[in-house]
Amino acid sequence: MKAFINKGGKANYLKIQMPDTNEALGAKLSLYFTDSTSLTNWNMVGEGLSTDQSNILNFAVPVGKIPSLLLVKYNSNRIDTIRNIKPGTKLKLK
């Protein structure tokens, strides 16, 4: 038997806990970096085998990238803008 140890890399993360409301279902989250690139994720729910029932979304922050802005577009057309984002943290939205 062999065991492989993953020591991880130097990349970082950002966790976002969405509000537990109907408005947050289907919300689009876009994380923008200082070099004008971005990552997008959606708050989706599912039911059944291998579905995630949590309201926490994860972004992998690539090495060398600095987050500058998080836009959250809710299904009610409300938009939240969050600045001064620190990688390696968890944001709790209300």
SVG drawing of the C-alpha trace seen along z (x, -y; Angstrom):
<svg xmlns="http://www.w3.org/2000/svg" viewBox="-38 -48 42 50">
<polyline fill="none" stroke="black" stroke-width="0.4" points="0.0,0.0 1.2,-3.5 0.1,-6.7 0.5,-10.0 0.8,-13.2 -0.5,-16.4 1.3,-19.3 -0.9,-21.7 0.2,-24.6 0.5,-28.3 -2.9,-29.2 -5.4,-30.8 -9.2,-30.7 -12.2,-32.8 -15.4,-31.4 -18.7,-33.2 -21.6,-32.3 -24.8,-33.3 -27.9,-34.3 -30.4,-31.6 -33.2,-33.3 -35.1,-32.7 -33.6,-35.8 -30.1,-34.3 -31.1,-31.2 -29.6,-31.5 -27.4,-34.5 -24.4,-35.1 -21.2,-36.0 -18.3,-37.5 -14.9,-37.9 -12.7,-40.5 -8.9,-40.8 -6.6,-43.8 -5.4,-42.5 -9.0,-42.7 -9.6,-39.0 -12.5,-37.4 -14.1,-34.2 -17.8,-33.5 -19.9,-31.2 -23.7,-30.7 -25.5,-29.9 -27.4,-26.7 -29.2,-24.1 -30.0,-20.5 -31.4,-17.4 -30.2,-13.9 -26.9,-11.9 -23.8,-14.0 -25.5,-17.4 -24.3,-20.1 -26.9,-21.5 -24.8,-24.2 -25.0,-27.9 -21.2,-28.4 -19.5,-29.1 -15.7,-28.7 -13.4,-30.6 -9.9,-29.4 -7.7,-32.5 -4.8,-31.8 -1.2,-32.5 -0.2,-36.1 -3.8,-37.3 -5.2,-40.0 -9.0,-40.2 -10.3,-43.7 -14.1,-43.4 -16.9,-40.9 -20.3,-41.6 -23.3,-39.6 -26.3,-39.8 -29.4,-38.3 -32.5,-37.0 -34.4,-40.0 -32.0,-42.3 -30.4,-43.5 -26.6,-44.0 -24.1,-44.0 -20.6,-45.3 -17.9,-44.2 -14.4,-45.7 -11.2,-45.2 -11.4,-41.4 -8.7,-39.4 -7.9,-36.0 -8.0,-33.1 -11.2,-34.4 -14.9,-33.7 -17.4,-36.5 -20.9,-36.2 -23.4,-38.0 -26.7,-39.3"/>
</svg>
